[in-house]
């Protein structure tokens, strides 16, 4: 009985390390890209979604490995500084998940997709190990998430450039805000993010052909913009963290809107069905 309890605790610590529930926002990237490119074969999509989740989790584990000294001061409750996960385990997990993600991409998507997944993995590692605490950090993170959309597009990457740009811009501003999660921020970052959210929602909505895409884009603007507005008025660390959390979950209605624009509103609605689960799980394991 003691062995089984210890095993559950270890898995819970690893789930916290990789921010496991936040991965529910990842398959939508692949779906948005696949819809734009017109390639919706179920087996391919399942494999690529699993690939991107593995690479996302790898990035989270590597993030905490890279930040372990800083977290010992600012976030001692995290798995590595608290001693619940060793640095060696975190790095090995990041490496193993990256290899798994690339293998799944090669098996599911072919050469063109594998090259995009390899670029995605390289960008994630570059962010965590080199760029994160530099002025280029937000742009590198945004590039990684845009590449995740292009993974779904396969060889037809050009068809998915618009949703990739929308997702990347959203992540760019969310990452800019996230730099104030511990100590708070000025009002500049949340104001810029709020303006970007309005622009993204407007360009995504396809106002010349109102329908599900416009509805999903409106949901995106409402769910993300409200938290950003509060942070713009009072950029305390608590409000910044809420805005970042809203930004992470806000990816889902944005992805749904681009699926609807591509002629697949039911796929978008299916993505939205997972959003309440992601939010519920986020109350147990923080996505930031």
C-alpha positions in Angstrom: 0.0 0.0 0.0 2.9 2.4 0.8 4.5 1.6 -2.5 1.4 2.5 -4.4 0.9 5.8 -2.5 4.6 6.8 -3.2 4.1 6.0 -6.9 1.0 8.3 -7.1 2.9 11.1 -5.4 5.8 10.8 -7.9 3.5 10.9 -10.9 1.7 13.9 -9.4 5.0 15.7 -9.0 6.0 15.0 -12.6 2.5 16.2 -13.8 3.1 19.4 -11.9 6.6 19.8 -13.4 5.3 19.6 -17.0 2.1 21.5 -16.3 0.2 18.5 -17.6 -3.3 20.0 -17.9 -2.0 23.0 -20.0 -1.3 20.5 -22.8 -5.0 20.5 -23.5 -4.4 23.7 -25.3 -1.8 22.1 -27.7 -3.9 19.8 -30.0 -5.8 22.8 -31.2 -2.7 24.2 -32.8 -2.3 21.1 -34.9 -6.0 21.1 -35.7 -6.0 24.7 -36.8 -3.1 24.1 -39.1 -4.5 20.8 -40.5 -7.9 22.5 -41.2 -6.2 25.3 -43.1 -4.2 22.8 -45.1 -7.2 20.5 -45.7 -5.5 17.5 -44.2 -7.7 16.0 -41.5 -6.9 12.3 -41.6 -7.7 11.1 -38.0 -4.6 8.8 -37.5 -2.3 11.6 -38.7 -3.9 14.2 -36.4 -3.8 11.9 -33.4 -0.1 11.2 -33.9 0.8 14.8 -34.5 -1.3 16.0 -31.5 0.6 13.5 -29.3 3.9 14.6 -30.8 3.2 18.3 -30.0 2.0 17.5 -26.5 5.2 15.6 -25.8 7.4 18.5 -27.1 5.3 20.9 -25.0 5.8 18.9 -21.9 9.5 18.6 -22.6 9.7 22.4 -22.8 8.0 22.7 -19.4 10.3 20.3 -17.8 13.3 21.9 -19.3 12.0 25.3 -18.3 12.0 24.3 -14.6 15.4 22.6 -15.0 16.8 25.8 -16.4 15.2 28.0 -13.7 16.0 25.8 -10.7 18.3 28.2 -9.0 16.0 31.2 -9.6 12.9 29.1 -8.5 14.7 28.2 -5.3 14.4 31.9 -4.3 11.2 33.0 -6.1 9.1 29.8 -6.3 10.5 27.3 -3.8 7.2 25.3 -3.9 7.9 24.1 -7.4 8.9 20.4 -7.9 12.7 20.9 -8.3 13.5 23.4 -5.6 11.2 21.6 -3.2 13.1 18.4 -3.7 10.2 16.4 -5.1 11.9 16.1 -8.5 15.6 16.0 -9.0 17.3 18.2 -11.7 18.6 15.0 -13.3 15.1 13.5 -13.6 13.7 16.8 -15.0 16.4 17.0 -17.7 16.1 13.3 -18.6 12.3 13.7 -18.8 12.7 16.7 -21.1 15.1 14.8 -23.3 13.0 11.7 -23.5 9.8 13.6 -24.2 11.5 15.5 -27.0 12.7 12.3 -28.6 9.3 10.8 -28.3 7.6 13.8 -29.9 10.0 13.7 -32.8 9.5 10.0 -33.3 5.7 10.4 -33.3 6.0 13.3 -35.8 8.1 11.2 -38.2 5.7 8.3 -38.0 2.6 10.3 -38.4 3.4 13.1 -40.7 6.3 12.3 -43.0 9.5 14.3 -43.8 8.0 17.8 -44.2 6.1 17.5 -40.9 9.1 16.0 -39.1 11.3 19.0 -40.2 8.7 21.4 -38.8 8.5 19.4 -35.5 12.3 19.4 -35.3 12.3 23.2 -35.7 9.7 23.4 -33.0 11.7 21.3 -30.6 14.9 23.2 -31.3 13.0 26.5 -30.8 11.6 25.3 -27.4 15.1 24.2 -26.2 16.6 27.5 -27.4 14.0 29.4 -25.5 14.6 27.5 -22.3 18.3 27.4 -22.4 19.3 30.6 -24.1 16.6 33.2 -25.0 14.1 33.1 -22.1 15.6 35.9 -20.0 16.7 38.0 -23.0 14.7 40.6 -25.0 14.2 37.9 -27.7 12.5 35.5 -25.3 8.9 36.4 -26.1 9.6 36.3 -29.9 11.2 32.9 -29.6 8.3 31.5 -27.6 5.9 32.9 -30.1 7.8 31.3 -32.9 7.6 27.9 -31.2 3.8 28.1 -31.0 3.5 29.3 -34.6 5.5 26.3 -35.6 3.1 24.1 -33.7 0.3 25.3 -36.0 2.5 24.6 -39.1 3.1 21.1 -37.8 -0.6 20.4 -38.5 -0.3 21.8 -42.0 2.4 19.4 -43.1 3.9 20.2 -46.5 1.3 22.8 -47.2 2.6 25.3 -44.6 1.7 28.4 -46.6 -2.0 27.6 -46.2 -1.7 27.8 -42.4 0.4 31.0 -42.2 -2.6 33.2 -41.0 -3.6 31.0 -38.1 0.0 30.5 -37.2 0.5 34.2 -37.1 -2.6 34.8 -35.0 -1.5 32.1 -32.4 2.1 33.4 -32.4 1.0 37.0 -31.8 -1.2 35.9 -29.0 1.6 34.0 -27.3 4.0 36.9 -27.9 1.9 39.2 -25.8 1.0 36.6 -23.2 4.8 35.9 -22.7 5.5 39.6 -22.4 2.9 39.8 -19.6 4.3 36.7 -17.9 7.5 38.5 -17.0 5.6 40.2 -14.2 4.2 37.0 -12.7 6.4 37.2 -9.6 7.0 40.9 -8.9 4.2 42.6 -10.9 4.5 44.7 -14.0 4.0 48.2 -15.4 0.7 48.8 -17.2 2.5 48.8 -20.6 2.6 45.0 -21.3 -1.1 44.3 -20.4 -2.2 47.3 -22.4 -0.2 46.1 -25.5 -1.7 42.6 -25.0 -5.2 44.0 -24.8 -4.8 45.9 -28.0 -3.3 42.8 -29.7 -6.2 40.7 -28.5 -8.7 43.1 -30.1 -6.7 43.1 -33.3 -6.4 39.3 -33.4 -10.1 38.8 -32.7 -11.1 41.2 -35.4 -8.9 39.7 -38.1 -9.9 36.1 -37.0 -13.7 36.8 -36.9 -14.1 37.0 -40.7 -16.7 39.8 -40.4 -17.6 39.6 -44.1 -19.0 36.1 -43.4 -20.3 36.2 -39.8 -21.0 32.8 -38.2 -19.2 30.4 -35.9 -15.8 31.9 -36.5 -17.0 35.3 -35.4 -18.7 33.8 -32.3 -15.6 31.9 -31.3 -13.4 34.9 -31.9 -15.7 36.9 -29.7 -15.4 34.3 -27.0 -11.7 34.5 -27.3 -11.7 38.3 -27.0 -14.0 38.2 -24.0 -12.2 35.4 -22.1 -8.7 36.9 -22.6 -9.5 40.6 -22.7 -11.2 40.8 -19.4 -8.2 39.5 -17.5 -5.9 41.7 -19.5 -8.0 44.8 -18.8 -7.9 44.1 -15.0 -4.1 43.7 -15.3 -3.8 46.9 -17.3 -5.6 48.8 -14.5 -3.7 47.1 -11.7 -0.6 45.2 -12.8 0.0 43.4 -9.5 1.6 40.0 -9.6 -1.7 38.3 -8.8 -3.5 40.1 -11.7 -0.7 39.4 -14.0 -0.8 35.6 -13.2 -4.5 35.6 -13.9 -4.0 37.4 -17.2 -1.4 34.8 -18.2 -3.7 31.9 -17.2 -6.5 33.5 -19.2 -4.0 33.8 -22.1 -3.1 30.1 -22.0 -6.7 29.0 -21.9 -7.7 31.7 -24.4 -5.8 29.8 -27.1 -8.6 27.3 -27.3 -11.4 29.6 -28.6 -8.8 31.2 -30.9 -7.9 27.8 -32.4 -11.7 27.0 -32.6 -12.3 30.2 -34.5 -9.6 29.4 -37.1 -11.0 25.9 -37.5 -14.4 27.4 -38.2 -12.9 29.9 -40.7 -11.5 26.8 -42.4 -14.9 25.3 -42.8 -14.9 23.0 -39.8 -17.0 24.7 -37.1 -17.8 21.3 -35.5 -14.1 20.7 -35.0 -13.9 24.1 -33.3 -16.9 23.3 -31.1 -15.1 20.1 -30.1 -12.1 22.0 -29.0 -14.2 24.3 -26.9 -15.8 21.3 -25.2 -12.4 20.6 -23.6 -12.0 24.1 -22.2 -14.0 23.6 -19.0 -11.9 20.5 -18.2 -8.7 22.5 -18.8 -9.8 25.2 -16.4 -10.9 22.7 -13.8 -7.6 20.9 -13.9 -5.7 24.3 -13.8 -7.1 24.7 -10.3 -5.2 21.6 -9.2 -2.1 22.2 -11.3 -1.1 25.7 -12.3 -0.5 26.1 -16.0 2.1 28.8 -15.4 
